[in-house]
């Protein structure tokens, strides 16, 4: 017969030594703490029971009581460290009870065993995601003291300090502060430690410090230990004689140094050591965790460099290797068939599910980076067995990180004109993409809307289906968001949608967007938003019947918008777009009147024909040419008015130009005058 002990019995059995914690007899307190320590080791349930019994405040009181013996404070610190190895909720309870200030204060104690026990406890707490890392920066002496402690010839202390600093390095300010207090120099020394347990957290701390921080990365590349620079030490630690964990951590640190600009992408240490190491980490022989981290780091290394993308794509069958990530099998379908599932099995199932998601995520990220610029690489990726099916499935994944990585991959591959016309049509990628856009987070929305910009190009077969799914309203709403990236994507996609579109689509865009919103977009300081909005107007005002129809409804407001740009303080490229819009308006039959009846606009045209920038001269001359085109009704009257205003003489003066394009435009315009 098996006896099952209920939780309340644990409480009763603990009651005796818990009561003894409050005994005035010092030895009884020590014995009680030791009993407590032994009872919670390896049992999260017992840890929870002890915490619920309110023992933690008493333990902290013992640490702050100056009359407590060395043995008592050491055993108490060890016990608190054991409690911290429980769940996140257990750690939160310890933090709420005030463990951190007490432990940090204890780091100045004269008893080295006590200090080490406190340091171990702090390491365990700061590994937990709920730990408030800012407390380490609340006192200007804490970080320097920790760094100074690591200079002691004590592997345990060095390991703890490196781990604490790594987990407390969350912001640029944290990175800079640690660097300013000599953390880089300290870590460079620890990289040469004979203890593996010291080297690995030191490596990881270095990577955390230089991530996206050019200042710290530059310092790291100038620091040496034992005559060897940090990057050269990292290369040594990537050697095949080192553990895969060590190789991966070193490659990650080198990747961050490279992306922060401290080492060039052409450096042999990147091309011939870091890149091959990361490719090797993706192989089947590695653990799923190493494969996921290797691919993720490889994606980051190659993200912005075409040559690294090219080299990686042809290295050791990388593309098919990454494709295998998408086929990783999480728990077998029969896992639940045997009735009650043990806690161990459930834990295994949960772990495998997480690994499946992480592998998918890292593969999609790597494919996105590899295919960012090269058409041949994109073709290789897309033609990989079942890749598109996995990608479409990934867009609908319940895990938001997987769907974000999938849409990034889709965005990268959507830069291919050929694939937009073929593969993307065959797999109807627009359908999950539009679904994803409905209730997406801003991160997903930014990448998904960028992808939509490509799928709305005029040669994309997906364009019509996307329109049917309410894309106009969705995109117009994006232009009203506060995030400039979302605004830009919204107006950019609308610009692509309006190119060579039917009149009803153009009218729908204008009606949904509204001229007030166009004015708002043209008032933005972001040059890209301004250019795409002008591009949208230019695409809307194309084809004579469309121009006349749109100007008939919105002519006054559109003219105000164009004049606002021409009279504003803008760069030549922006003003050129505004002049091109005027040239399109001038190409309409009835729309011409909006220009001809506005002498201020006509005077603007003469000033731009005299401008020092030849592009503005060309655009203004083209507009005049459209206004006076001799084959159109009313041409003689328009020519007469413009001749009277001096346009003909101005065109004759421009015949002396050395720019061939301007010369041709001027010659064509002069030929219209009869």
C-alpha positions as CSV (number, residue, x, y, z in Angstrom):
1,X,0.0,0.0,0.0
2,X,1.3,3.5,-1.0
3,X,0.8,6.3,1.5
4,X,0.2,9.8,0.0
5,X,1.4,12.6,2.3
6,X,-0.9,15.6,2.0
7,X,0.6,19.1,1.9
8,X,-0.8,20.0,5.4
9,X,1.3,17.2,6.9
10,X,4.5,19.0,5.5
11,X,3.4,22.1,7.4
12,X,2.9,20.1,10.6
13,X,6.3,18.4,10.3
14,X,7.9,21.8,9.7
15,X,6.2,23.5,12.6
16,X,8.8,22.4,15.3
17,X,11.9,23.8,13.7
18,X,10.1,26.8,12.3
19,X,9.2,27.6,15.9
20,X,12.8,27.1,16.9
21,X,13.8,29.9,14.5
22,X,12.5,32.3,17.1
23,X,14.3,30.7,20.0
24,X,16.5,32.9,22.1
25,X,19.1,30.0,22.1
26,X,21.5,30.8,19.2
27,X,22.4,27.1,18.7
28,X,18.7,26.2,18.4
29,X,18.3,28.9,15.7
30,X,21.3,27.5,13.8
31,X,20.0,23.9,14.0
32,X,16.5,25.1,12.9
33,X,17.9,26.9,9.9
34,X,19.9,23.8,8.9
35,X,16.8,21.6,9.2
36,X,14.9,24.2,7.1
37,X,17.6,24.2,4.5
38,X,17.6,20.4,4.2
39,X,13.8,20.3,4.0
40,X,13.5,22.7,1.0
41,X,16.4,21.3,-1.1
42,X,15.0,19.9,-4.4
43,X,11.4,20.4,-3.5
44,X,9.4,23.3,-4.9
45,X,6.4,22.3,-3.0
46,X,8.3,22.5,0.3
47,X,9.8,25.8,-0.7
48,X,6.3,27.2,-1.3
49,X,5.0,25.8,2.0
50,X,7.9,27.4,3.9
51,X,7.4,30.8,2.2
52,X,3.7,30.7,3.0
53,X,4.4,30.0,6.6
54,X,6.0,33.5,6.8
55,X,9.5,32.3,7.5
56,X,11.4,34.7,5.1
57,X,11.1,37.9,7.2
58,X,12.6,36.0,10.2
59,X,15.5,34.8,8.1
60,X,16.2,38.3,6.8
61,X,16.0,39.6,10.4
62,X,18.7,37.1,11.3
63,X,21.0,38.5,8.6
64,X,20.6,42.0,9.8
65,X,21.0,41.2,13.5
66,X,24.5,42.1,14.5
67,X,24.5,39.5,17.2
68,X,24.0,36.6,14.8
69,X,26.9,34.2,14.6
70,X,28.9,33.7,11.4
71,X,27.6,30.1,11.2
72,X,24.0,31.4,11.5
73,X,24.3,34.0,8.8
74,X,26.0,31.7,6.4
75,X,23.4,28.9,6.8
76,X,20.6,31.5,6.5
77,X,22.0,32.9,3.3
78,X,22.4,29.4,1.9
79,X,18.8,28.6,2.8
80,X,17.5,31.8,1.2
81,X,19.5,30.9,-1.9
82,X,17.8,27.5,-2.0
83,X,14.4,29.1,-1.7
84,X,15.3,31.3,-4.7
85,X,15.9,28.2,-6.8
86,X,12.1,27.6,-6.8
87,X,9.5,29.0,-9.1
88,X,9.2,32.6,-10.3
89,X,6.5,33.1,-7.7
90,X,8.8,32.0,-5.0
91,X,11.5,34.5,-6.2
92,X,8.8,37.3,-6.3
93,X,7.8,36.5,-2.7
94,X,11.5,36.8,-1.6
95,X,11.9,40.1,-3.5
96,X,8.7,41.4,-2.0
97,X,10.0,40.5,1.5
98,X,13.0,42.7,0.9
99,X,15.8,40.1,0.2
100,X,17.7,42.2,-2.3
101,X,18.7,45.2,-0.1
102,X,19.7,42.8,2.7
103,X,21.9,40.7,0.4
104,X,23.5,43.6,-1.3
105,X,24.3,45.2,2.0
106,X,25.9,41.9,3.1
107,X,28.4,42.0,0.2
108,X,30.5,44.3,2.4
109,X,30.8,41.8,5.2
110,X,34.1,40.6,6.5
111,X,33.2,36.8,6.4
112,X,34.1,35.5,2.9
113,X,31.8,32.4,3.2
114,X,28.9,34.6,4.1
115,X,29.6,37.0,1.2
116,X,29.9,34.1,-1.2
117,X,26.6,32.6,0.0
118,X,24.9,36.0,-0.5
119,X,26.4,36.3,-3.9
120,X,25.2,32.9,-5.0
121,X,21.7,33.8,-3.8
122,X,21.8,37.1,-5.7
123,X,22.9,35.2,-8.8
124,X,19.9,32.9,-8.5
125,X,17.5,35.8,-8.0
126,X,18.8,37.9,-10.9
127,X,18.6,34.9,-13.3
128,X,14.8,35.1,-12.8
129,X,12.9,37.4,-15.2
130,X,11.0,39.1,-12.3
131,X,14.1,40.5,-10.6
132,X,14.2,44.3,-10.5
133,X,17.7,44.9,-12.1
134,X,17.5,48.7,-11.5
135,X,18.3,48.1,-7.8
136,X,21.9,47.4,-8.7
137,X,22.2,50.9,-10.2
138,X,20.4,52.6,-7.3
139,X,23.6,53.0,-5.4
140,X,26.7,54.1,-7.4
141,X,29.0,51.8,-5.4
142,X,27.3,48.5,-6.1
143,X,28.5,47.8,-9.7
144,X,32.1,48.9,-9.0
145,X,32.1,46.7,-5.9
146,X,30.9,43.7,-7.8
147,X,33.5,44.2,-10.5
148,X,36.2,44.5,-7.8
149,X,35.0,41.3,-6.2
150,X,35.6,39.4,-9.5
151,X,39.3,40.2,-9.2
152,X,39.5,37.7,-6.3
153,X,41.0,34.3,-7.2
154,X,37.7,32.6,-6.4
155,X,35.9,30.8,-9.3
156,X,32.6,30.8,-7.5
157,X,32.6,34.6,-6.9
158,X,33.8,35.2,-10.5
159,X,31.0,33.1,-11.9
160,X,28.4,34.8,-9.8
161,X,29.5,38.3,-10.6
162,X,29.6,37.6,-14.4
163,X,26.1,36.1,-14.2
164,X,24.7,38.9,-12.1
165,X,26.1,41.6,-14.4
166,X,24.9,39.8,-17.5
167,X,21.3,39.5,-16.2
168,X,21.4,43.1,-15.0
169,X,22.5,44.5,-18.4
170,X,19.2,45.5,-19.9
171,X,19.6,49.0,-21.3
172,X,22.2,51.2,-23.1
173,X,22.6,53.0,-19.8
174,X,23.4,49.7,-18.0
175,X,25.9,48.7,-20.7
176,X,27.7,52.1,-20.6
177,X,27.8,52.2,-16.8
178,X,29.3,48.7,-16.5
179,X,31.8,49.5,-19.2
180,X,32.8,52.8,-17.5
181,X,33.5,51.0,-14.3
182,X,35.9,48.5,-15.9
183,X,33.7,45.5,-16.6
184,X,35.2,44.9,-20.0
185,X,38.7,44.7,-18.7
186,X,37.6,42.4,-15.8
187,X,35.7,40.1,-18.2
188,X,38.7,40.0,-20.6
189,X,40.7,38.5,-17.8
190,X,38.0,36.0,-16.9
191,X,37.9,34.8,-20.5
192,X,41.4,33.4,-19.9
193,X,40.3,31.6,-16.7
194,X,41.1,27.9,-16.3
195,X,37.5,27.3,-15.1
196,X,34.9,26.7,-17.7
197,X,32.2,27.8,-15.2
198,X,33.8,31.2,-15.2
199,X,34.5,31.5,-18.9
200,X,31.0,30.9,-20.2
201,X,29.1,33.5,-18.1
202,X,31.9,36.0,-18.8
203,X,31.4,35.4,-22.5
204,X,27.7,35.8,-22.3
205,X,28.1,38.9,-20.2
206,X,30.4,40.4,-22.8
207,X,27.9,39.7,-25.6
208,X,25.1,41.4,-23.5
209,X,27.3,44.5,-22.9
210,X,28.2,45.1,-26.6
211,X,24.8,44.3,-28.2
212,X,23.8,47.2,-30.4
213,X,26.2,49.4,-28.5
214,X,29.0,50.9,-30.7
215,X,30.7,52.6,-27.8
216,X,31.1,49.5,-25.7
217,X,31.9,47.3,-28.7
218,X,34.7,49.7,-29.7
219,X,36.2,49.6,-26.2
220,X,35.9,45.8,-26.2
221,X,38.0,45.6,-29.4
222,X,40.8,47.7,-27.9
223,X,41.1,45.7,-24.6
224,X,43.7,42.9,-24.3
225,X,44.6,40.4,-21.7
226,X,47.9,38.5,-21.7
227,X,48.9,40.2,-25.0
228,X,45.7,39.0,-26.8
229,X,42.9,41.2,-27.9
230,X,39.3,40.3,-26.9
231,X,38.3,39.4,-30.6
232,X,41.3,37.2,-30.9
233,X,40.4,35.5,-27.6
234,X,36.9,34.9,-28.9
235,X,38.4,33.3,-32.0
236,X,40.3,30.9,-29.8
237,X,37.2,30.1,-27.9
238,X,35.4,29.2,-31.1
239,X,37.9,26.4,-31.7
240,X,36.6,22.9,-32.4
241,X,38.4,21.7,-29.2
242,X,35.9,23.8,-27.1
243,X,32.4,22.8,-26.2
244,X,29.6,23.7,-28.6
245,X,28.2,25.9,-25.9
246,X,31.4,27.9,-25.7
247,X,31.8,28.1,-29.5
248,X,28.3,29.4,-29.9
249,X,28.7,32.0,-27.1
250,X,31.9,33.2,-28.7
251,X,30.4,33.5,-32.1
252,X,27.5,35.4,-30.7
253,X,29.8,37.9,-29.1
254,X,31.8,38.3,-32.3
255,X,28.5,38.8,-34.2
256,X,27.4,41.6,-31.8
257,X,30.9,43.3,-32.2
258,X,30.5,43.2,-36.0
259,X,26.9,44.5,-36.0
260,X,27.9,47.3,-33.6
261,X,30.5,48.4,-36.1
262,X,33.6,47.5,-34.1
263,X,34.7,44.8,-36.6
264,X,34.0,44.9,-40.3
265,X,31.9,42.2,-42.1
266,X,34.9,41.6,-44.3
267,X,37.2,40.8,-41.4
268,X,38.6,37.2,-41.8
269,X,37.6,36.5,-38.2
270,X,34.0,37.1,-39.2
271,X,34.1,35.4,-42.7
272,X,36.2,32.4,-41.9
273,X,35.5,31.8,-38.3
274,X,32.3,33.3,-36.9
275,X,30.1,32.6,-39.9
276,X,31.2,29.0,-40.4
277,X,30.8,28.4,-36.6
278,X,27.2,29.6,-36.7
279,X,26.4,27.6,-39.8
280,X,27.8,24.5,-38.0
281,X,25.6,25.2,-35.0
282,X,22.6,24.7,-37.2
283,X,23.5,21.0,-38.0
284,X,21.4,18.1,-36.8
285,X,24.2,16.9,-34.5
286,X,23.6,19.9,-32.2
287,X,20.9,20.2,-29.6
288,X,17.6,21.9,-30.6
289,X,18.5,24.8,-28.3
290,X,21.9,25.3,-30.0
291,X,20.4,25.0,-33.5
292,X,17.8,27.6,-32.7
293,X,20.3,30.0,-31.1
294,X,22.8,29.4,-33.9
295,X,20.3,30.2,-36.7
296,X,19.0,33.2,-34.8
297,X,22.5,34.6,-34.4
298,X,23.3,33.8,-38.0
299,X,20.2,35.7,-39.1
300,X,21.4,38.8,-37.2
301,X,25.0,38.5,-38.5
302,X,23.9,38.3,-42.2
303,X,20.9,40.7,-42.0
304,X,22.5,43.7,-43.6
305,X,25.5,42.4,-45.5
306,X,25.0,41.0,-49.0
307,X,28.4,39.2,-49.2
308,X,27.8,37.4,-45.9
309,X,24.3,36.4,-47.1
310,X,25.9,35.0,-50.3
311,X,28.6,33.1,-48.5
312,X,26.2,31.7,-45.9
313,X,23.7,30.6,-48.5
314,X,26.3,28.3,-50.1
315,X,27.9,27.1,-46.9
316,X,27.5,23.4,-45.9
317,X,23.9,22.9,-47.2
318,X,22.6,25.6,-44.9
319,X,19.3,26.3,-46.7
320,X,18.0,22.6,-46.6
321,X,19.4,22.4,-43.0
322,X,17.3,25.3,-41.9
323,X,14.3,23.9,-43.7
324,X,14.6,20.8,-41.4
325,X,13.9,23.2,-38.5
326,X,10.3,23.6,-39.8
327,X,9.7,19.8,-39.6
328,X,10.8,19.4,-36.0
329,X,8.3,17.1,-34.3
330,X,7.0,18.1,-31.0
331,X,5.1,15.6,-28.8
332,X,3.9,12.4,-30.4
333,X,0.2,12.2,-31.1
334,X,-0.1,9.2,-28.7
335,X,1.3,11.1,-25.8
336,X,-2.1,11.5,-24.1
337,X,-3.6,8.2,-25.1
338,X,-2.5,6.2,-22.0
339,X,-4.8,8.1,-19.7
340,X,-3.2,10.2,-16.9
341,X,0.1,11.8,-18.0
342,X,2.9,12.1,-15.5
343,X,4.3,15.5,-14.5
344,X,7.6,14.5,-16.1
345,X,5.9,13.7,-19.4
346,X,4.0,17.0,-19.4
347,X,7.2,18.9,-18.7
348,X,8.8,17.1,-21.7
349,X,5.9,17.8,-23.9
350,X,6.0,21.5,-23.0
351,X,9.7,21.7,-23.6
352,X,9.4,20.0,-27.1
353,X,6.6,22.4,-28.0
354,X,8.7,25.4,-27.1
355,X,11.6,24.1,-29.0
356,X,9.4,23.5,-32.1
357,X,8.3,27.1,-31.9
358,X,11.9,28.4,-31.4
359,X,13.3,26.4,-34.3
360,X,10.5,27.7,-36.6
361,X,11.1,31.2,-35.5
362,X,14.9,31.1,-36.0
363,X,14.6,29.4,-39.4
364,X,12.2,32.0,-40.7
365,X,14.5,34.8,-39.4
366,X,17.5,33.2,-41.1
367,X,15.6,32.8,-44.4
368,X,14.5,36.4,-44.1
369,X,18.1,37.6,-43.8
370,X,19.6,35.3,-46.4
371,X,17.0,36.3,-49.0
372,X,17.0,40.0,-48.3
373,X,18.9,41.1,-51.4
374,X,19.7,38.3,-53.9
375,X,17.2,36.9,-56.3
376,X,19.0,33.6,-56.7
377,X,19.1,33.0,-52.9
378,X,15.4,33.7,-52.7
379,X,14.7,31.2,-55.5
380,X,16.7,28.6,-53.6
381,X,14.8,29.2,-50.4
382,X,11.3,29.2,-52.1
383,X,12.1,26.0,-54.0
384,X,13.1,24.2,-50.8
385,X,10.8,21.3,-50.1
386,X,7.5,22.4,-48.5
387,X,8.9,25.8,-47.5
388,X,5.9,27.8,-48.7
389,X,3.5,25.5,-47.0
390,X,5.4,26.0,-43.7
391,X,5.6,29.7,-44.3
392,X,1.8,30.1,-44.9
393,X,1.2,27.9,-41.8
394,X,3.6,30.1,-39.8
395,X,1.6,33.2,-40.6
396,X,-1.3,31.7,-38.7
397,X,0.7,30.3,-35.8
398,X,-0.8,30.9,-32.3
399,X,2.7,31.9,-31.1
400,X,3.1,35.6,-32.0
401,X,6.9,35.3,-32.2
402,X,6.6,32.6,-34.8
403,X,4.0,34.5,-36.9
404,X,6.2,37.7,-36.7
405,X,9.3,35.7,-37.9
406,X,7.1,34.2,-40.7
407,X,5.9,37.5,-41.9
408,X,9.5,38.9,-41.9
409,X,10.5,35.9,-44.1
410,X,7.5,36.6,-46.4
411,X,8.5,40.2,-46.6
412,X,12.0,39.4,-47.6
413,X,10.8,36.9,-50.3
414,X,8.2,39.3,-51.6
415,X,10.9,41.5,-53.0
416,X,11.1,38.9,-55.9
417,X,9.1,40.0,-58.9
418,X,9.1,36.5,-60.3
419,X,7.8,34.9,-57.0
420,X,5.1,37.6,-56.7
421,X,3.8,36.5,-60.1
422,X,4.0,32.8,-59.5
423,X,4.7,31.1,-56.1
424,X,2.9,33.7,-54.0
425,X,-0.2,33.4,-56.3
426,X,-0.1,29.5,-56.1
427,X,0.0,29.6,-52.3
428,X,-2.4,32.5,-51.8
429,X,-0.2,34.1,-49.2
430,X,-2.4,37.2,-49.2
431,X,-5.1,35.3,-47.3
432,X,-3.3,34.6,-44.0
433,X,-1.5,37.9,-44.4
434,X,-4.7,39.9,-44.5
435,X,-6.1,37.9,-41.6
436,X,-2.9,38.6,-39.6
437,X,-3.3,42.3,-40.2
438,X,-6.8,42.5,-38.6
439,X,-5.8,42.2,-34.9
440,X,-2.0,42.3,-35.0
441,X,0.5,43.9,-32.6
442,X,2.4,46.9,-33.9
443,X,5.5,44.8,-34.4
444,X,3.6,42.4,-36.7
445,X,1.6,45.2,-38.3
446,X,4.7,47.0,-39.3
447,X,6.3,44.1,-41.1
448,X,2.9,42.7,-42.5
449,X,2.0,46.1,-44.0
450,X,5.5,46.4,-45.5
451,X,4.9,43.0,-47.2
452,X,1.5,44.2,-48.3
453,X,3.2,47.1,-50.1
454,X,5.0,44.5,-52.3
455,X,1.9,42.4,-52.9
456,X,0.0,45.5,-54.1
457,X,2.4,46.2,-57.0
458,X,0.6,46.3,-60.3
459,X,2.0,43.0,-61.6
460,X,1.0,41.1,-58.5
461,X,-1.9,38.6,-59.1
462,X,-2.7,39.0,-55.3
463,X,-3.7,42.7,-55.8
464,X,-7.3,42.1,-56.7
465,X,-7.9,39.6,-53.9
466,X,-6.3,41.9,-51.3
467,X,-8.6,44.8,-52.4
468,X,-11.6,42.5,-52.0
469,X,-10.6,41.9,-48.3
470,X,-11.0,45.6,-47.4
471,X,-7.4,46.7,-47.8
472,X,-8.3,50.3,-48.7
473,X,-9.9,51.0,-45.3
474,X,-7.1,49.1,-43.4
475,X,-4.4,51.1,-45.1
476,X,-6.1,54.4,-44.8
477,X,-6.4,53.7,-41.0
478,X,-2.7,53.0,-40.9
479,X,-1.9,56.5,-42.2
480,X,-3.7,57.8,-39.1
481,X,-1.5,55.9,-36.6
482,X,1.0,57.8,-34.6
483,X,3.8,55.4,-35.5
484,X,5.7,56.9,-38.5
485,X,6.6,53.4,-39.7
486,X,2.9,52.4,-39.9
487,X,2.0,55.7,-41.5
488,X,4.7,55.2,-44.1
489,X,3.6,51.7,-44.9
490,X,0.0,52.7,-45.2
491,X,0.6,55.5,-47.7
492,X,3.2,53.5,-49.6
493,X,0.8,50.6,-50.1
494,X,-1.9,53.0,-51.2
495,X,0.5,54.5,-53.7
496,X,1.2,51.1,-55.1
497,X,-2.5,50.2,-55.1
498,X,-3.3,53.4,-57.1
499,X,-0.7,52.8,-59.8
500,X,-2.5,52.1,-63.1
501,X,-5.6,51.3,-61.1
502,X,-9.2,51.5,-62.2
503,X,-11.1,54.8,-61.6
504,X,-13.4,53.2,-59.0
505,X,-10.3,52.1,-56.9
506,X,-8.8,55.6,-57.1
507,X,-12.1,57.2,-56.1
508,X,-12.4,54.7,-53.2
509,X,-8.9,55.6,-51.9
510,X,-9.6,59.3,-52.0
511,X,-13.0,59.0,-50.4
512,X,-11.7,56.8,-47.6
513,X,-8.5,58.7,-47.0
514,X,-10.0,62.2,-47.3
515,X,-8.3,65.3,-48.4
516,X,-7.9,66.4,-44.8
517,X,-5.7,63.4,-44.1
518,X,-3.7,64.1,-47.3
519,X,-2.9,67.6,-45.9
520,X,-1.9,66.0,-42.6
521,X,0.5,63.6,-44.3
522,X,1.9,66.4,-46.4
523,X,2.6,68.3,-43.2
524,X,4.7,65.4,-41.7
525,X,8.4,66.1,-41.1
526,X,9.3,62.5,-42.2
527,X,10.6,63.0,-45.8
528,X,9.6,59.4,-46.8
529,X,6.0,59.9,-45.8
530,X,5.9,63.2,-47.7
531,X,7.4,61.6,-50.8
532,X,5.0,58.6,-50.8
533,X,2.0,60.9,-50.3
534,X,3.0,62.9,-53.3
535,X,3.6,59.6,-55.1
536,X,0.1,58.6,-54.2
537,X,-1.4,61.8,-55.6
538,X,0.7,61.4,-58.7
539,X,-0.6,57.9,-59.3
540,X,-4.2,58.9,-58.6
541,X,-3.9,61.7,-61.1
542,X,-3.0,59.6,-64.1
543,X,-5.0,58.8,-67.3
544,X,-7.0,61.8,-68.7
545,X,-10.5,60.7,-67.7
546,X,-9.4,59.8,-64.2
547,X,-7.6,63.1,-63.8
548,X,-10.7,65.1,-64.9
549,X,-13.0,63.0,-62.7
550,X,-10.9,63.3,-59.6
551,X,-10.1,67.0,-60.1
552,X,-13.8,67.6,-60.6
553,X,-14.5,66.4,-57.1
554,X,-11.3,67.3,-55.2
555,X,-9.5,69.8,-57.5
556,X,-9.5,72.8,-55.1
557,X,-8.1,70.8,-52.2
558,X,-5.5,69.0,-54.4
559,X,-4.3,72.4,-55.8
560,X,-3.9,73.7,-52.3
561,X,-1.9,70.7,-51.3
562,X,0.5,71.1,-54.3
563,X,0.9,74.9,-53.7
564,X,1.7,74.2,-50.0
565,X,4.6,72.0,-51.1
566,X,5.9,74.3,-53.8
567,X,5.9,77.3,-51.5
568,X,7.2,75.4,-48.5
569,X,10.8,74.9,-47.3
570,X,11.4,71.5,-49.0
571,X,14.3,69.7,-50.8
572,X,14.3,69.7,-54.6
573,X,13.2,66.0,-54.8
574,X,10.0,66.8,-52.9
575,X,9.3,69.9,-55.0
576,X,10.0,67.9,-58.2
577,X,7.2,65.5,-57.2
578,X,4.8,68.4,-56.7
579,X,5.6,69.7,-60.1
580,X,5.1,66.3,-61.7
581,X,1.6,66.3,-60.1
582,X,0.9,69.6,-61.7
583,X,2.1,68.2,-65.0
584,X,-0.4,65.3,-64.6
585,X,-3.2,67.8,-63.8
586,X,-2.1,69.8,-66.9
587,X,-2.6,66.6,-69.0
588,X,-6.3,66.5,-68.2
589,X,-8.9,68.0,-70.5
590,X,-10.9,70.0,-68.0
591,X,-8.4,69.7,-65.1
592,X,-6.1,72.2,-67.0
593,X,-8.4,75.0,-65.9
594,X,-7.3,74.6,-62.3
595,X,-3.8,75.7,-63.3
596,X,-4.7,78.2,-66.1
597,X,-7.1,80.1,-63.8
598,X,-4.5,80.4,-61.0
599,X,-1.9,83.1,-61.9
600,X,0.0,82.4,-58.7
601,X,0.6,78.8,-59.8
602,X,1.6,80.0,-63.3
603,X,4.1,82.4,-61.7
604,X,5.5,79.5,-59.6
605,X,6.0,77.6,-62.9
606,X,8.1,80.5,-64.3
607,X,10.2,80.6,-61.2
608,X,10.9,76.9,-61.3
609,X,11.8,77.1,-65.1
610,X,14.5,79.6,-64.0
611,X,15.6,77.4,-61.0
612,X,19.3,76.3,-60.7
613,X,18.2,72.7,-60.2
614,X,17.7,71.1,-63.7
615,X,15.3,68.5,-62.5
616,X,12.9,71.2,-61.3
617,X,13.3,73.0,-64.7
618,X,12.5,69.8,-66.5
619,X,9.3,69.1,-64.4
620,X,8.1,72.7,-64.8
621,X,8.8,72.7,-68.6
622,X,6.9,69.4,-68.9
623,X,3.9,70.9,-67.1
624,X,3.9,73.9,-69.5
625,X,4.1,71.6,-72.5
626,X,1.0,69.7,-71.4
627,X,-0.9,73.0,-70.9
628,X,-0.2,74.2,-74.4
629,X,-0.5,70.9,-76.3
630,X,-1.6,72.1,-79.7
631,X,-3.9,69.2,-80.6
632,X,-6.2,69.8,-77.6
633,X,-9.3,72.0,-77.4
634,X,-8.6,75.5,-76.2
635,X,-4.9,75.2,-76.9
636,X,-4.7,78.6,-78.8
637,X,-6.2,80.5,-75.9
638,X,-3.9,78.9,-73.4
639,X,-0.9,79.5,-75.6
640,X,-1.9,83.1,-76.0
641,X,-2.1,83.6,-72.2
642,X,1.2,81.9,-71.5
643,X,2.9,83.8,-74.3
644,X,1.6,87.0,-72.8
645,X,3.1,86.0,-69.4
646,X,6.5,85.4,-71.0
647,X,6.6,81.6,-71.1
648,X,7.6,81.4,-74.8
649,X,10.6,83.8,-74.3
650,X,11.6,81.8,-71.2
651,X,11.5,78.6,-73.2
652,X,13.7,80.2,-75.9
653,X,16.2,81.2,-73.3
654,X,16.4,77.7,-72.0
655,X,17.5,76.4,-75.5
656,X,21.0,77.2,-74.4
657,X,21.0,74.5,-71.8
658,X,23.6,71.8,-71.9
659,X,21.3,69.2,-70.3
660,X,19.9,67.1,-73.1
661,X,16.7,66.0,-71.3
662,X,15.8,69.6,-70.6
663,X,16.7,70.7,-74.1
664,X,14.3,68.0,-75.6
665,X,11.5,69.1,-73.2
666,X,12.0,72.8,-74.1
667,X,12.1,72.0,-77.9
668,X,8.9,70.0,-77.6
669,X,7.1,72.8,-75.7
670,X,8.2,75.5,-78.2
671,X,6.9,73.4,-81.1
672,X,3.4,73.6,-79.6
673,X,3.3,77.4,-79.9
674,X,1.6,78.4,-83.2
